Amino acid sequence: IWLATDAKNKPYALRRMLARYRFNFIAKRRFMKGCEILANLPDHDHIVGYVEHGKIKGQPYLLMDYVEASNLKELYAKDDPVLTENVAQILIDMAAGLEHMHENGLMHLDFKPENVLVTRNAAVRLVDFDLTRRIPEKPIKLSKNPGTPGYMAPEQLRGRAITHRVDIFAFGVAAYELLTNNKPFPGDTPAQILRLQLDRSEFKTPRQHNPDIPADLEKVILKCLESEPEKRYPFMSMMARDLRAALYV
């Protein structure tokens, strides 16, 4: 990601593929697909703003609004006050960004703290839509299974058919992590993570880590983290509604 300016010195964020991916056609295809997804996604306060995309000397680029921000993983790692003082609003805004995507027929498929930007005044922007797909009418089995194992739902890790509810699971993992400073399923490999997801004998609820978490908020997170997709929230809008109610917003 580069900082770029136009003739009027207005700053932008310029995302370019690294030279070593010049002949990686899968990576190029995903990059360009992510650009097109963002280009066609209606503007939203919690989605990074699109400007344009194309190629520079044959290499794809994406030009976005410049946001003075760190990603959520960085803030979490250094226990940044921006996160600790605004965690409730950050959770709500993350949910609103995902809700906007789902309402426009898209599932993110790589929702995780690294793909959430947070500014110094706690404004949230979702980024990185390279793996994003249209929400299917019925569960779809992907030929490839890209993503980040720690945030993937059991059906993803097993290579089974998926729906938009995998994003809801990923949101639950991120929320659990932010509120407890622990991962819900702390495996080192996809197989270990899947085992912990399916065998809940070692699972600790959020309030077992942090008793200050409101009981209603814990219920929302646990519903997101259900192993069976049918037991999770059917829609992000329903989850976002319950989240706001749990946080008295």
N, C-alpha and C positions, 0 to 999 in steps of 0.2 A: 504494500500500500504506500503510495507516494502522496506527498502534499503538492498540489499543483495550483497555479493561479492563472487567471485570464488577463486580458489586456487592461482590465480595470482593477487588477490585483485582488479580485475576489477569490478566496480559497476554495478548493475542491479536494476530495479524496479520489485518487486515481489508482485503481486496482489493475495490476498487470500480471500476466503469467510469467513465472521465472523461466529463464532461457533454457534450463534443463528439461522443461516440459515441451520444448518445441515440437518433438515428434511423438508426444504422448497424446494420441488422438482421443482417447477416452477422457482425459483431463480437459482437453480443449473443448470437447463436445459438452461436457458438464459445465464448464465455465460459461460458454456461450448460452447454454440453456438457462443458467442462472441469471444472466444479463437480460434475456428476453422475459423471464418470469417477472423480474423487478420492473422492467419497462412497462409491462401490461398490468401490474398490480396498482390499483387506485391508491393515491397518496393517503398516508395515515400518520398520525403523530408519533406512533411507536414502530414505524418501519423506516429504515434509512431512505433518504430521498434520492430518486433516480434523476440523472441529468442526460447521459447518452452512453452508447457503447459502440464499439467497432474494432478496427485493427490498426496497430501502429507497426509498420515494417513487417506485416504478416502475423504479428502476435496480438491476440485479443486483449482488449482493455475495457474497463467499466469506470465511468466517471459518475461520482456520487456527491451528494452534499457533504461538505466537511463538517464533522462533528468532533469537537474537542472532548474526547472521552477515553476511558479505559474499558476493556471488556470485564465482564462480571467475574471471570475467573481470577483476573489480576487483582481486582478489588478484594475478593474473598481471601486470596492468598496473603495479602498484607493487612487484613482486618481493617480496611479503610473505613473511616467514620462516615463517608458518604453512603456506604452500604449499611453499616450498623444503625445509623440514624434514620434511614429511609427504607428499610427492608420491606415494610408493608406496602408502600406505594410502588416500589420496584416490582414486587410480586404481581400487583394488580395491573401494572402497565405491561409487564411481560405477557400476562394472560390476554390483555386487550390486543396486543400485536398478533398473537397466535389466533385469536378470535377473528380478527380482520382477515387474516389469510384464509381461514376455514370458510368464512362467509363468502369469500371470493373463489371458492372451489379449489383451494390449494392446501396441501399438507407439506410442512417444512422438511421433515425427515432427518434433520440434523440439529434439532433444538438442543442447546447446551449453553452453559455460562460463557464459553468463548465466543458464541455468536450473539451475545447480548451486550451492546454498548451502553455505558452509563456515564453521563456527564457529571461535572462537579456539582451541579444543582439537581442531580438525581433524575434527569430526563433519560428515558429508555428508548433505544432503537434496536430492532432486530436486524441482523445482517446475514449474509452468505446463503444464497438460495440455489447453490449448484446442484443439490440433491432433491430439490423441491419437485413435486409431481402433482398432477391434477388428482383430486379426490375421486376414487373410482366409485361406480354405482354399487359394486359388490366387492368384497375383499379380493385383492390382487396379489399374486405371487411374483416377486421381482426376480429377474434372471440374475442380477447382481445383488449383493446385500451390503451396500455401503452404509457408513454411519459410524457413530462412536459407541462401542459396546457398553460402556458404563451408563449410557442414557437410552439404550435400546430396549424395547419391550420384549418379553419372552418370545412372542410370535416372530419378531424380527430375528432374534438370535437363533431361532430354530429354522429360519428360512421358510417360514410358512406365509400364507396369504395375510396381508395387512390392510388396515384402513387408517383413516385420520386419527383413530384412537391411540396410535403409537405416539403422536405428538403430545397427547394428554398424559401418557405415561412418562414421557421425557420431562414434561413440565413438573410432574410430581417428584421425580428424582432431583431436579434442580432446586425446587422449593425445599425439599427435605434437607438437602446439602446446605443451603443458605441458612436455614433456621437451626440446624443442629451441629454444624461443623463436622459432620460425618456423612459418609455415603450410605444409602440404604442397603446396597448390595455390594460390599467392598471386595470384589474378586479381582485378581490380577489378570485373568484371561476370560475370554467370552464364555468358556465352559464353566468356569467357577462362578461367574456372575449369574449365568442361567440357573445353575444349581441352587444358589441362594434365593433367586426369584421364585423358584418353584417349591423349594423346601423352606418354609418360613420359620423353622424351629429356632434359628439364630437371629431372626429379625427383631429389631427393637423399634417400637413406635417413636415418632418424634418427641413425644412428651416424656419418654423414658430417658432421652438425652437431655431435654430442656423442658422442665416442668412449667416454665413461663409461657410456653406456646398455648394459645387458647384452644380449648377442647374442640370447638367447631372448626377451627383451622386445621387441626390434626385430622378430623374426619374428611375434610376436602382432600388433603394430601393422600390419605390412605385409600380413598376411592379412586384417585388417579393412579395409584400404584397396584391396583388389583392385577393379578396374574392373567386372569381371563378378560379379554377385551370387552365382552358383553357386560361385565360388572363395573366397568369404568363409566365415567360420564359419557353419554352418547354424543354430546355437543360441547364445544368450548364455551358457548354462550351460557350454558347451564353451570359449568364449572366456574366461570367468571362471576356469575351472579352469586353463587354460594361463597366464593372467595371474598367478594365485597361485603357480604353480610357477616361473614366470620370476622372481618377486620373492621366492622362498624363503619363502612364507607357507603 
